[in-house]
Amino acid sequence: METIQYTISGMTQDGQKFRPSDWTERLVCTQPEQLKRYSGHLKIRRINGIKSIVFDDQLKYACAFTFERLVSFAETNHLLMTQEAIKS
């Protein structure tokens, strides 16, 4: 089975570091009951020193609202977003 892994980087398409520095924590709700729904599908990471959010396409089924909000946020703020096919 193949899943798609998305990474939203804290860098804009024009190479600027995205602010505020706690954007990942603000964007990803940390309510325990909501985190349980995301479990295994969404993580906050530091990649090459840049705060990032990594999530997979299964988040659509766990919480479609959160999946759409993440993609929309990245597009609206011109953040770098990559997709990678992962075999499981």
C-alpha positions as a Markdown table, in Angstrom:
| # | Residue | x | y | z |
|---|---|---|---|---|
| 1 | Met | 0.0 | 0.0 | 0.0 |
| 2 | Glu | 1.2 | 3.5 | -0.8 |
| 3 | Thr | 0.5 | 6.6 | 1.1 |
| 4 | Ile | 1.4 | 10.2 | 0.3 |
| 5 | Gln | 3.4 | 12.1 | 2.9 |
| 6 | Tyr | 3.2 | 15.9 | 2.9 |
| 7 | Thr | 5.7 | 18.2 | 4.4 |
| 8 | Ile | 5.0 | 21.9 | 5.0 |
| 9 | Ser | 8.2 | 23.8 | 5.6 |
| 10 | Gly | 8.5 | 27.0 | 7.6 |
| 11 | Met | 10.1 | 28.6 | 4.5 |
| 12 | Thr | 8.2 | 30.6 | 2.0 |
| 13 | Gln | 8.5 | 30.1 | -1.7 |
| 14 | Asp | 10.8 | 33.2 | -1.9 |
| 15 | Gly | 13.2 | 31.7 | 0.7 |
| 16 | Gln | 12.1 | 33.7 | 3.8 |
| 17 | Lys | 11.7 | 32.1 | 7.2 |
| 18 | Phe | 8.0 | 32.0 | 8.1 |
| 19 | Arg | 7.0 | 34.0 | 11.2 |
| 20 | Pro | 5.8 | 33.7 | 14.0 |
| 21 | Ser | 8.3 | 31.1 | 15.1 |
| 22 | Asp | 5.6 | 29.1 | 16.9 |
| 23 | Trp | 3.4 | 28.8 | 13.8 |
| 24 | Thr | 3.4 | 25.0 | 13.9 |
| 25 | Glu | 2.1 | 24.9 | 17.5 |
| 26 | Arg | -0.6 | 27.5 | 16.7 |
| 27 | Leu | -1.7 | 25.7 | 13.6 |
| 28 | Val | -1.8 | 22.2 | 15.0 |
| 29 | Cys | -4.4 | 22.0 | 17.8 |
| 30 | Thr | -2.9 | 20.4 | 20.9 |
| 31 | Gln | -6.2 | 19.3 | 22.5 |
| 32 | Pro | -5.7 | 15.7 | 23.7 |
| 33 | Glu | -8.9 | 14.4 | 22.2 |
| 34 | Gln | -8.0 | 16.0 | 18.8 |
| 35 | Leu | -4.4 | 14.7 | 18.9 |
| 36 | Lys | -5.8 | 11.2 | 19.4 |
| 37 | Arg | -7.6 | 11.5 | 16.1 |
| 38 | Tyr | -4.4 | 12.6 | 14.3 |
| 39 | Ser | -2.2 | 10.0 | 16.0 |
| 40 | Gly | 0.3 | 8.6 | 13.6 |
| 41 | His | -0.8 | 10.9 | 10.8 |
| 42 | Leu | 0.6 | 14.3 | 11.8 |
| 43 | Lys | 3.8 | 15.4 | 13.4 |
| 44 | Ile | 5.7 | 18.7 | 14.1 |
| 45 | Arg | 9.3 | 18.3 | 13.1 |
| 46 | Arg | 12.5 | 20.3 | 12.7 |
| 47 | Ile | 14.0 | 19.5 | 9.3 |
| 48 | Asn | 17.4 | 21.0 | 8.5 |
| 49 | Gly | 16.8 | 23.5 | 11.3 |
| 50 | Ile | 13.4 | 24.6 | 9.9 |
| 51 | Lys | 10.1 | 24.0 | 11.7 |
| 52 | Ser | 7.9 | 21.8 | 9.6 |
| 53 | Ile | 4.6 | 19.9 | 9.8 |
| 54 | Val | 4.6 | 16.4 | 8.3 |
| 55 | Phe | 1.4 | 14.5 | 7.7 |
| 56 | Asp | 0.0 | 11.8 | 5.5 |
| 57 | Asp | -3.0 | 11.4 | 3.3 |
| 58 | Gln | -4.7 | 9.2 | 5.9 |
| 59 | Leu | -5.3 | 12.4 | 7.9 |
| 60 | Lys | -8.1 | 13.1 | 5.4 |
| 61 | Tyr | -10.0 | 10.2 | 6.9 |
| 62 | Ala | -9.0 | 10.9 | 10.5 |
| 63 | Cys | -9.9 | 14.6 | 10.4 |
| 64 | Ala | -10.7 | 16.0 | 7.0 |
| 65 | Phe | -11.1 | 19.6 | 8.4 |
| 66 | Thr | -7.5 | 19.5 | 9.7 |
| 67 | Phe | -6.1 | 18.1 | 6.4 |
| 68 | Glu | -7.8 | 20.9 | 4.4 |
| 69 | Arg | -6.8 | 23.5 | 6.9 |
| 70 | Leu | -3.1 | 22.6 | 6.6 |
| 71 | Val | -3.1 | 22.5 | 2.8 |
| 72 | Ser | -5.0 | 25.8 | 2.7 |
| 73 | Phe | -2.7 | 27.5 | 5.2 |
| 74 | Ala | 0.4 | 26.4 | 3.2 |
| 75 | Glu | -1.1 | 27.8 | 0.0 |
| 76 | Thr | -2.3 | 31.0 | 1.5 |
| 77 | Asn | 1.0 | 31.8 | 3.1 |
| 78 | His | 3.1 | 30.6 | 0.1 |
| 79 | Leu | 4.9 | 28.0 | 2.2 |
| 80 | Leu | 7.0 | 25.3 | 0.6 |
| 81 | Met | 5.0 | 22.0 | 0.6 |
| 82 | Thr | 6.3 | 18.7 | -0.8 |
| 83 | Gln | 4.6 | 15.4 | -1.4 |
| 84 | Glu | 6.3 | 12.0 | -1.4 |
| 85 | Ala | 4.9 | 8.6 | -2.0 |
| 86 | Ile | 5.8 | 6.2 | 0.8 |
| 87 | Lys | 5.4 | 2.4 | 0.5 |
| 88 | Ser | 4.1 | 0.8 | 3.7 |
